[in-house]
Amino acid sequence: MQLTLAFLPFVTPWLFAAGAAATSVPIVIHLLNRRKFRIHRWAAMEFLLAAMRRNARRLKFQRWLLLLLRCLALLLLAAAIAQFTFNSSLLAHVLGASGRSTVVVWDDAYPMGFQPRQGGSNFHRSRRVLLTWLKGLSGGNRVAIVPASVLGRPLVSKPTLDQSLLIRLVRGRKLSDAAADLAGGLQQALQALKSVSHRTASSRVVLLTDCAAADFYQSAPGAPPEINHQLAGLVRQLRSAGVHVRVADVGRPGQSNTAMVSLKTTRPVTLVDKPIDVECTLYNSGPQAQAQIPVQFYLDNVRAGKEVVPHLGSGRRRRFTFTLTSQISVPGTHLITARIPADMLPVDNTRHLIVNAINHVPILLVDGSPAEPSLEKLGSTTWLAAALAPNGADSFFAPEVIGELELSTTALRRYRVVVLSDTAAPRKATARRLAAWVNAGGLLIIFPGPRTDAQHWNAALGASPAGLLPADLGKMMGQRRGSAAHGQKGAVNFDLTQSLNAITAPFLAAQHSGLHVGLASVRTRRYVSLTPLKGVGARVLLQFTSGRPAVVVRRKGQGAVVLWATTANTRWTDFPAEPSWLPFNYELLFQTLPRQDMSRNLLVGRTFDLAVKPAYAGAWFGPNKTTLNPHILTLGGRQRLAGGPLRYAGLYGPASSELPMVAANVDPADANIRHLSPVQVAAILGLKPRDIIENPATLARRSKTGISQAGNAGHNLLLAALLALIAEALLARAFSRYQRAAESRPPGAAGTRTGATV
């Protein structure tokens, strides 16, 4: 028969069994230290022994008292470590742990706003359940309420007995549009219970939620959902601390939602008097497929077209591109809105996008090898400048060419892109300016050349996670122009099959259709060996047939850095002379150019930080009668406006502005409100199905099984063990002093007293 210790009232009974066995140590020591005497009767000693017999009982009592205290200290220490639990209210008062502490993790994220055709929303249902439970609590019950969203601030940070305060706070609580954060709520619950563990008989955590799939699964765009293992880990921590975890389900089976989860322009810049292409993504989390979904678009609150999605399957996403029927005619801030018909969760049926329209994209070309007309020599940036502005002022881009020495005195903030072509490694001051400009949202493109010193470049811009370079520059590869093997041995082509991404996909598709795109046939005679850095998110956009990278990119701060392996002119490669040079650079810029409107388009719960005029300071207004008071920050001599966090989805801005300054949208990760069954929730959290309360009206019902309902006296027993050890040490010291004093008494005095007695 297998031995089990489950009957012991401890969270970890094996620890208590080991501690209880350790109490035999002082007993064994006591027995071993007992001295055995060989009795020889001597008449002269009989008088002395008669005097000692009077103190024998007291000495024996002292020894047994010290032994008892030592064993008791070990036993209490073992019980404290094993976390002694109990169900008796009498023991609760004796051990100083009375009453129950409950922390309600209340889901107030936007999916709780799901409202069927009959009845209130899930949030209103949860509030009624919570109020009914609070009103029915008996005395001695401490309660704390923690919201489970990214905006979650505890209504009461520590469990309190003031039920009237809790009822008042619950009644005044409103649903936010923020994303759910059940893990954050459980973490706050764990901290709250630790603060009152020494004065509570039992602890409980109640997760009051709608059991939506998005609460328990994590999903990335285009990837299958994964279980949020952090939730299960927190539940294990709570249960190991003797806390009973329950889930009160206020959701509805068959919950459905059609949401707009993404809205963005296909290009990172919006140009004046140019077509505007937007990319929109719809998601259907309901059990039924949807058909003929109309999507209405608006530009500055004026209708700008309509697209009908013919079919959207259950649990599927549908992404499409739409060209607005209107264009922007004035530079500045503008608003794009996409809307689908309202359903039972209307907050995610509309999405806003604020864009900053400009006339051209300003690009600074730094030429390290300027043109020399007398020698009929073209500059290193001549081919690139011609490709960026083939139509002069009517082109998307507005390149400006300067010499290398002018870079240190040029204001970088006027440009969106800076290109360094065949320049020497920048000095420390210039490198710091470039790093700050990239982190603020700039795009830096580097072309090597004959003047490139790989070691100096790696040291100047940093080929490391803290630096700017996406790859480590190595030795030169290939043959020089004019060598015997030039054009044959050492020349490489671009390998499009190993460079599939959004930039090369159109060229690869054209090549497969039989068209000559001129990209795969480009011959490169000389290039720099690049080794992409690990841990910085570096991506190879184009690769040579030799397996070496041709173009590497990395994101840095709000900006990006693109590093080429070959020149921007025909000195090392034929690429600039090919027809594919212009479209490839256009696609490269459109895919890598950072979006500067990201600071104006935020998720609910975030704060904003804008470089705007101080005239926009003052009161800001938002949805649901929200009022904000942004504050002015001065960074690097420039003023910025900061404020938030934003609680509701919608548009925010001062009354003096015709168009909004900031748009807040709900988190697309929470769009999946499919209801999970108790078995699924229990399996994810590591609970039993009976711990999932499908009828929240039974929230106050006390469980009669499981030690997690009992009180935990581990903290108080640890203090008792320390007190027992201190008492044993003090008594042992006092007894030893008495014995030393008795041994130091003169024999004559003892004999006189003994003789007088006799």
URUR-V43178 format. One record per residue. N is the residue number from 0. D_LAST is the distance of its C-alpha to the last C-alpha in Angstrom with 2 decimals. Layout:
n=N d_last=D_LAST
n=N d_last=D_LAST
//
This chain:
n=0 d_last=66.31
n=1 d_last=65.98
n=2 d_last=62.65
n=3 d_last=63.02
n=4 d_last=60.66
n=5 d_last=63.13
n=6 d_last=60.96
n=7 d_last=58.31
n=8 d_last=58.77
n=9 d_last=59.33
n=10 d_last=62.45
n=11 d_last=61.47
n=12 d_last=59.16
n=13 d_last=59.05
n=14 d_last=57.32
n=15 d_last=54.61
n=16 d_last=54.21
n=17 d_last=53.77
n=18 d_last=51.23
n=19 d_last=49.28
n=20 d_last=49.20
n=21 d_last=47.83
n=22 d_last=44.64
n=23 d_last=43.59
n=24 d_last=43.29
n=25 d_last=39.90
n=26 d_last=38.56
n=27 d_last=39.74
n=28 d_last=38.30
n=29 d_last=34.92
n=30 d_last=35.03
n=31 d_last=36.22
n=32 d_last=33.47
n=33 d_last=30.67
n=34 d_last=29.03
n=35 d_last=28.72
n=36 d_last=25.98
n=37 d_last=26.31
n=38 d_last=23.06
n=39 d_last=22.09
n=40 d_last=18.92
n=41 d_last=17.18
n=42 d_last=14.18
n=43 d_last=13.21
n=44 d_last=13.39
n=45 d_last=11.28
n=46 d_last=8.12
n=47 d_last=10.64
n=48 d_last=12.28
n=49 d_last=9.52
n=50 d_last=9.68
n=51 d_last=13.46
n=52 d_last=13.99
n=53 d_last=13.65
n=54 d_last=16.78
n=55 d_last=18.71
n=56 d_last=20.80
n=57 d_last=21.83
n=58 d_last=22.91
n=59 d_last=24.83
n=60 d_last=26.52
n=61 d_last=27.59
n=62 d_last=29.17
n=63 d_last=31.02
n=64 d_last=32.20
n=65 d_last=33.71
n=66 d_last=35.33
n=67 d_last=36.80
n=68 d_last=38.27
n=69 d_last=39.85
n=70 d_last=41.45
n=71 d_last=42.58
n=72 d_last=44.22
n=73 d_last=46.16
n=74 d_last=47.21
n=75 d_last=48.41
n=76 d_last=50.26
n=77 d_last=52.00
n=78 d_last=52.99
n=79 d_last=54.35
n=80 d_last=56.42
n=81 d_last=57.72
n=82 d_last=58.59
n=83 d_last=56.86
n=84 d_last=59.37
n=85 d_last=59.14
n=86 d_last=61.37
n=87 d_last=58.89
n=88 d_last=59.40
n=89 d_last=55.75
n=90 d_last=54.67
n=91 d_last=57.25
n=92 d_last=55.64
n=93 d_last=52.07
n=94 d_last=53.11
n=95 d_last=55.23
n=96 d_last=58.58
n=97 d_last=60.65
n=98 d_last=64.38
n=99 d_last=67.11
n=100 d_last=69.00
n=101 d_last=72.60
n=102 d_last=75.08
n=103 d_last=78.72
n=104 d_last=80.93
n=105 d_last=84.24
n=106 d_last=87.41
n=107 d_last=89.90
n=108 d_last=92.28
n=109 d_last=96.00
n=110 d_last=96.27
n=111 d_last=94.34
n=112 d_last=97.55
n=113 d_last=99.22
n=114 d_last=100.83
n=115 d_last=102.58
n=116 d_last=105.59
n=117 d_last=103.46
n=118 d_last=100.16
n=119 d_last=98.48
n=120 d_last=97.37
n=121 d_last=94.26
n=122 d_last=92.66
n=123 d_last=93.37
n=124 d_last=92.00
n=125 d_last=88.77
n=126 d_last=88.44
n=127 d_last=88.82
n=128 d_last=86.19
n=129 d_last=83.78
n=130 d_last=84.34
n=131 d_last=83.87
n=132 d_last=80.62
n=133 d_last=79.26
n=134 d_last=80.13
n=135 d_last=78.27
n=136 d_last=74.99
n=137 d_last=71.88
n=138 d_last=69.28
n=139 d_last=66.86
n=140 d_last=69.59
n=141 d_last=70.18
n=142 d_last=73.65
n=143 d_last=75.49
n=144 d_last=79.17
n=145 d_last=80.54
n=146 d_last=84.33
n=147 d_last=85.31
n=148 d_last=88.27
n=149 d_last=88.95
n=150 d_last=88.94
n=151 d_last=85.60
n=152 d_last=83.37
n=153 d_last=80.49
n=154 d_last=81.20
n=155 d_last=77.44
n=156 d_last=75.56
n=157 d_last=72.15
n=158 d_last=71.47
n=159 d_last=71.54
n=160 d_last=70.95
n=161 d_last=74.06
n=162 d_last=76.46
n=163 d_last=79.11
n=164 d_last=79.39
n=165 d_last=79.81
n=166 d_last=82.47
n=167 d_last=84.39
n=168 d_last=84.31
n=169 d_last=85.43
n=170 d_last=88.33
n=171 d_last=89.57
n=172 d_last=89.38
n=173 d_last=92.76
n=174 d_last=93.72
n=175 d_last=94.32
n=176 d_last=96.84
n=177 d_last=94.31
n=178 d_last=93.35
n=179 d_last=90.37
n=180 d_last=87.11
n=181 d_last=84.67
n=182 d_last=82.61
n=183 d_last=82.17
n=184 d_last=81.15
n=185 d_last=78.50
n=186 d_last=77.15
n=187 d_last=76.80
n=188 d_last=75.12
n=189 d_last=72.54
n=190 d_last=71.73
n=191 d_last=71.56
n=192 d_last=69.06
n=193 d_last=66.83
n=194 d_last=66.54
n=195 d_last=65.05
n=196 d_last=63.23
n=197 d_last=59.79
n=198 d_last=60.63
n=199 d_last=62.74
n=200 d_last=62.02
n=201 d_last=65.19
n=202 d_last=68.14
n=203 d_last=71.78
n=204 d_last=75.00
n=205 d_last=78.32
n=206 d_last=81.47
n=207 d_last=84.28
n=208 d_last=87.51
n=209 d_last=90.87
n=210 d_last=90.06
n=211 d_last=93.16
n=212 d_last=93.71
n=213 d_last=93.87
n=214 d_last=90.25
n=215 d_last=88.95
n=216 d_last=91.56
n=217 d_last=92.59
n=218 d_last=96.24
n=219 d_last=98.35
n=220 d_last=102.12
n=221 d_last=103.84
n=222 d_last=100.61
n=223 d_last=98.97
n=224 d_last=95.95
n=225 d_last=92.45
n=226 d_last=89.19
n=227 d_last=87.07
n=228 d_last=83.98
n=229 d_last=82.18
n=230 d_last=81.86
n=231 d_last=80.17
n=232 d_last=77.79
n=233 d_last=76.72
n=234 d_last=76.23
n=235 d_last=73.94
n=236 d_last=71.89
n=237 d_last=71.57
n=238 d_last=70.58
n=239 d_last=68.00
n=240 d_last=66.39
n=241 d_last=66.12
n=242 d_last=69.25
n=243 d_last=71.64
n=244 d_last=75.23
n=245 d_last=78.14
n=246 d_last=81.87
n=247 d_last=83.84
n=248 d_last=87.49
n=249 d_last=90.08
n=250 d_last=92.96
n=251 d_last=95.96
n=252 d_last=97.08
n=253 d_last=100.49
n=254 d_last=100.12
n=255 d_last=103.13
n=256 d_last=104.09
n=257 d_last=107.04
n=258 d_last=106.17
n=259 d_last=107.86
n=260 d_last=105.36
n=261 d_last=107.38
n=262 d_last=110.20
n=263 d_last=111.29
n=264 d_last=114.44
n=265 d_last=115.49
n=266 d_last=115.87
n=267 d_last=113.28
n=268 d_last=115.87
n=269 d_last=118.16
n=270 d_last=121.56
n=271 d_last=124.00
n=272 d_last=127.13
n=273 d_last=125.85
n=274 d_last=124.98
n=275 d_last=121.36
n=276 d_last=119.85
n=277 d_last=116.56
n=278 d_last=114.30
n=279 d_last=112.70
n=280 d_last=110.20
n=281 d_last=109.59
n=282 d_last=106.77
n=283 d_last=106.59
n=284 d_last=103.10
n=285 d_last=104.34
n=286 d_last=104.87
n=287 d_last=108.64
n=288 d_last=111.20
n=289 d_last=113.06
n=290 d_last=116.79
n=291 d_last=119.17
n=292 d_last=116.62
n=293 d_last=118.47
n=294 d_last=117.06
n=295 d_last=118.51
n=296 d_last=118.46
n=297 d_last=118.81
n=298 d_last=119.50
n=299 d_last=118.58
n=300 d_last=118.42
n=301 d_last=121.96
n=302 d_last=122.64
n=303 d_last=123.12
n=304 d_last=123.64
n=305 d_last=122.29
n=306 d_last=121.16
n=307 d_last=120.64
n=308 d_last=118.11
n=309 d_last=119.63
n=310 d_last=116.48
n=311 d_last=112.72
n=312 d_last=110.70
n=313 d_last=107.28
n=314 d_last=104.56
n=315 d_last=107.26
n=316 d_last=108.23
n=317 d_last=111.77
n=318 d_last=112.72
n=319 d_last=116.22
n=320 d_last=118.10
n=321 d_last=120.32
n=322 d_last=122.74
n=323 d_last=122.80
n=324 d_last=126.23
n=325 d_last=125.75
n=326 d_last=125.21
n=327 d_last=123.57
n=328 d_last=126.13
n=329 d_last=123.93
n=330 d_last=121.14
n=331 d_last=117.67
n=332 d_last=115.04
n=333 d_last=116.20
n=334 d_last=114.64
n=335 d_last=115.14
n=336 d_last=113.93
n=337 d_last=113.93
n=338 d_last=113.36
n=339 d_last=113.34
n=340 d_last=113.50
n=341 d_last=110.32
n=342 d_last=108.14
n=343 d_last=104.83
n=344 d_last=103.09
n=345 d_last=105.68
n=346 d_last=103.65
n=347 d_last=104.40
n=348 d_last=108.09
n=349 d_last=109.12
n=350 d_last=108.55
n=351 d_last=109.58
n=352 d_last=110.45
n=353 d_last=111.15
n=354 d_last=113.35
n=355 d_last=114.60
n=356 d_last=118.30
n=357 d_last=119.85
n=358 d_last=123.34
n=359 d_last=122.43
n=360 d_last=119.45
n=361 d_last=119.31
n=362 d_last=118.69
n=363 d_last=118.28
n=364 d_last=119.67
n=365 d_last=118.52
n=366 d_last=121.04
n=367 d_last=119.81
n=368 d_last=123.28
n=369 d_last=125.82
n=370 d_last=129.40
n=371 d_last=132.07
n=372 d_last=135.49
n=373 d_last=137.41
n=374 d_last=135.92
n=375 d_last=136.13
n=376 d_last=132.38
n=377 d_last=130.47
n=378 d_last=127.06
n=379 d_last=123.97
n=380 d_last=123.74
n=381 d_last=127.44
n=382 d_last=127.31
n=383 d_last=124.26
n=384 d_last=125.79
n=385 d_last=128.97
n=386 d_last=127.01
n=387 d_last=124.94
n=388 d_last=127.91
n=389 d_last=131.02
n=390 d_last=132.61
n=391 d_last=131.69
n=392 d_last=130.53
n=393 d_last=130.70
n=394 d_last=127.95
n=395 d_last=124.38
n=396 d_last=123.01
n=397 d_last=123.87
n=398 d_last=123.15
n=399 d_last=123.20
n=400 d_last=123.40
n=401 d_last=121.89
n=402 d_last=121.29
n=403 d_last=117.95
n=404 d_last=117.64
n=405 d_last=118.06
n=406 d_last=114.97
n=407 d_last=112.57
n=408 d_last=114.41
n=409 d_last=115.27
n=410 d_last=113.38
n=411 d_last=112.05
n=412 d_last=111.25
n=413 d_last=114.98
n=414 d_last=115.06
n=415 d_last=113.66
n=416 d_last=114.23
n=417 d_last=114.14
n=418 d_last=115.69
n=419 d_last=115.08
n=420 d_last=117.80
n=421 d_last=117.82
n=422 d_last=115.87
n=423 d_last=113.46
n=424 d_last=109.75
n=425 d_last=109.04
n=426 d_last=107.17
n=427 d_last=103.65
n=428 d_last=104.79
n=429 d_last=107.39
n=430 d_last=104.92
n=431 d_last=102.47
n=432 d_last=105.30
n=433 d_last=106.35
n=434 d_last=102.79
n=435 d_last=102.37
n=436 d_last=105.79
n=437 d_last=105.05
n=438 d_last=101.68
n=439 d_last=103.52
n=440 d_last=105.94
n=441 d_last=108.52
n=442 d_last=110.00
n=443 d_last=110.23
n=444 d_last=112.61
n=445 d_last=112.71
n=446 d_last=115.59
n=447 d_last=115.31
n=448 d_last=118.21
n=449 d_last=119.22
n=450 d_last=117.14
n=451 d_last=113.95
n=452 d_last=111.08
n=453 d_last=108.46
n=454 d_last=105.60
n=455 d_last=106.38
n=456 d_last=106.70
n=457 d_last=103.37
n=458 d_last=101.70
n=459 d_last=103.56
n=460 d_last=103.09
n=461 d_last=100.08
n=462 d_last=100.21
n=463 d_last=96.74
n=464 d_last=95.20
n=465 d_last=94.99
n=466 d_last=98.58
n=467 d_last=101.95
n=468 d_last=103.57
n=469 d_last=103.45
n=470 d_last=103.92
n=471 d_last=103.48
n=472 d_last=106.81
n=473 d_last=107.47
n=474 d_last=110.40
n=475 d_last=114.08
n=476 d_last=115.53
n=477 d_last=119.17
n=478 d_last=122.30
n=479 d_last=123.87
n=480 d_last=127.32
n=481 d_last=130.08
n=482 d_last=128.18
n=483 d_last=129.84
n=484 d_last=127.69
n=485 d_last=128.01
n=486 d_last=128.70
n=487 d_last=127.75
n=488 d_last=124.67
n=489 d_last=121.67
n=490 d_last=123.01
n=491 d_last=120.92
n=492 d_last=121.50
n=493 d_last=119.34
n=494 d_last=117.66
n=495 d_last=117.87
n=496 d_last=116.35
n=497 d_last=113.03
n=498 d_last=113.24
n=499 d_last=113.42
n=500 d_last=112.38
n=501 d_last=113.97
n=502 d_last=116.00
n=503 d_last=117.46
n=504 d_last=117.80
n=505 d_last=121.28
n=506 d_last=122.59
n=507 d_last=121.23
n=508 d_last=122.74
n=509 d_last=126.10
n=510 d_last=125.98
n=511 d_last=125.30
n=512 d_last=128.30
n=513 d_last=130.57
n=514 d_last=130.93
n=515 d_last=130.84
n=516 d_last=128.15
n=517 d_last=128.18
n=518 d_last=124.39
n=519 d_last=123.73
n=520 d_last=126.62
n=521 d_last=125.35
n=522 d_last=125.01
n=523 d_last=122.42
n=524 d_last=122.88
n=525 d_last=119.87
n=526 d_last=116.54
n=527 d_last=113.01
n=528 d_last=110.29
n=529 d_last=107.85
n=530 d_last=104.34
n=531 d_last=103.03
n=532 d_last=99.54
n=533 d_last=96.77
n=534 d_last=94.61
n=535 d_last=97.14
n=536 d_last=99.32
n=537 d_last=102.28
n=538 d_last=105.20
n=539 d_last=108.18
n=540 d_last=111.31
n=541 d_last=113.88
n=542 d_last=113.62
n=543 d_last=115.91
n=544 d_last=117.02
n=545 d_last=114.99
n=546 d_last=111.83
n=547 d_last=111.14
n=548 d_last=110.72
n=549 d_last=113.72
n=550 d_last=112.22
n=551 d_last=108.51
n=552 d_last=107.12
n=553 d_last=103.71
n=554 d_last=102.54
n=555 d_last=100.83
n=556 d_last=99.48
n=557 d_last=102.28
n=558 d_last=104.94
n=559 d_last=105.95
n=560 d_last=107.10
n=561 d_last=109.83
n=562 d_last=110.28
n=563 d_last=113.47
n=564 d_last=113.84
n=565 d_last=117.53
n=566 d_last=119.83
n=567 d_last=121.44
n=568 d_last=124.86
n=569 d_last=126.86
n=570 d_last=125.61
n=571 d_last=123.13
n=572 d_last=124.11
n=573 d_last=127.11
n=574 d_last=125.10
n=575 d_last=126.45
n=576 d_last=130.00
n=577 d_last=129.37
n=578 d_last=130.07
n=579 d_last=126.47
n=580 d_last=125.18
n=581 d_last=125.79
n=582 d_last=124.34
n=583 d_last=121.34
n=584 d_last=120.36
n=585 d_last=120.92
n=586 d_last=118.61
n=587 d_last=116.06
n=588 d_last=115.98
n=589 d_last=115.90
n=590 d_last=112.96
n=591 d_last=110.85
n=592 d_last=111.67
n=593 d_last=108.58
n=594 d_last=109.05
n=595 d_last=108.73
n=596 d_last=108.64
n=597 d_last=105.19
n=598 d_last=103.51
n=599 d_last=105.57
n=600 d_last=104.92
n=601 d_last=101.26
n=602 d_last=99.09
n=603 d_last=97.40
n=604 d_last=94.04
n=605 d_last=95.21
n=606 d_last=95.84
n=607 d_last=99.16
n=608 d_last=100.01
n=609 d_last=103.70
n=610 d_last=105.83
n=611 d_last=107.92
n=612 d_last=109.38
n=613 d_last=107.16
n=614 d_last=109.65
n=615 d_last=108.04
n=616 d_last=104.71
n=617 d_last=103.71
n=618 d_last=103.20
n=619 d_last=103.85
n=620 d_last=104.52
n=621 d_last=103.90
n=622 d_last=103.88
n=623 d_last=102.11
n=624 d_last=102.55
n=625 d_last=100.28
n=626 d_last=100.25
n=627 d_last=99.08
n=628 d_last=98.78
n=629 d_last=99.14
n=630 d_last=97.99
n=631 d_last=99.82
n=632 d_last=98.37
n=633 d_last=99.78
n=634 d_last=99.48
n=635 d_last=101.36
n=636 d_last=103.47
n=637 d_last=104.62
n=638 d_last=103.62
n=639 d_last=102.38
n=640 d_last=101.62
n=641 d_last=98.43
n=642 d_last=97.04
n=643 d_last=95.62
n=644 d_last=94.12
n=645 d_last=96.94
n=646 d_last=95.75
n=647 d_last=99.01
n=648 d_last=101.91
n=649 d_last=105.11
n=650 d_last=106.75
n=651 d_last=105.30
n=652 d_last=107.06
n=653 d_last=107.95
n=654 d_last=110.52
n=655 d_last=112.79
n=656 d_last=113.25
n=657 d_last=115.92
n=658 d_last=114.13
n=659 d_last=110.38
n=660 d_last=108.35
n=661 d_last=105.70
n=662 d_last=105.74
n=663 d_last=102.58
n=664 d_last=102.75
n=665 d_last=100.21
n=666 d_last=98.46
n=667 d_last=100.63
n=668 d_last=97.56
n=669 d_last=96.66
n=670 d_last=100.03
n=671 d_last=98.85
n=672 d_last=97.53
n=673 d_last=97.84
n=674 d_last=95.12
n=675 d_last=92.50
n=676 d_last=91.14
n=677 d_last=87.41
n=678 d_last=87.25
n=679 d_last=88.69
n=680 d_last=86.39
n=681 d_last=83.31
n=682 d_last=84.31
n=683 d_last=84.82
n=684 d_last=81.52
n=685 d_last=79.44
n=686 d_last=78.72
n=687 d_last=79.28
n=688 d_last=82.47
n=689 d_last=80.46
n=690 d_last=79.19
n=691 d_last=82.82
n=692 d_last=83.52
n=693 d_last=87.22
n=694 d_last=86.93
n=695 d_last=85.28
n=696 d_last=84.80
n=697 d_last=81.72
n=698 d_last=80.10
n=699 d_last=77.29
n=700 d_last=76.44
n=701 d_last=72.91
n=702 d_last=72.53
n=703 d_last=70.17
n=704 d_last=69.96
n=705 d_last=68.70
n=706 d_last=65.54
n=707 d_last=67.66
n=708 d_last=67.64
n=709 d_last=63.83
n=710 d_last=61.66
n=711 d_last=60.35
n=712 d_last=56.83
n=713 d_last=56.75
n=714 d_last=56.66
n=715 d_last=53.76
n=716 d_last=51.75
n=717 d_last=52.15
n=718 d_last=50.68
n=719 d_last=47.77
n=720 d_last=47.13
n=721 d_last=47.12
n=722 d_last=44.66
n=723 d_last=42.31
n=724 d_last=42.50
n=725 d_last=41.83
n=726 d_last=38.79
n=727 d_last=37.39
n=728 d_last=37.97
n=729 d_last=36.31
n=730 d_last=33.17
n=731 d_last=32.95
n=732 d_last=33.23
n=733 d_last=30.55
n=734 d_last=28.05
n=735 d_last=28.87
n=736 d_last=28.24
n=737 d_last=24.69
n=738 d_last=23.98
n=739 d_last=25.59
n=740 d_last=23.57
n=741 d_last=20.24
n=742 d_last=21.68
n=743 d_last=22.86
n=744 d_last=19.48
n=745 d_last=18.79
n=746 d_last=16.31
n=747 d_last=15.07
n=748 d_last=14.22
n=749 d_last=12.21
n=750 d_last=10.34
n=751 d_last=9.84
n=752 d_last=8.67
n=753 d_last=6.23
n=754 d_last=5.05
n=755 d_last=5.42
n=756 d_last=3.71
n=757 d_last=0.00
//
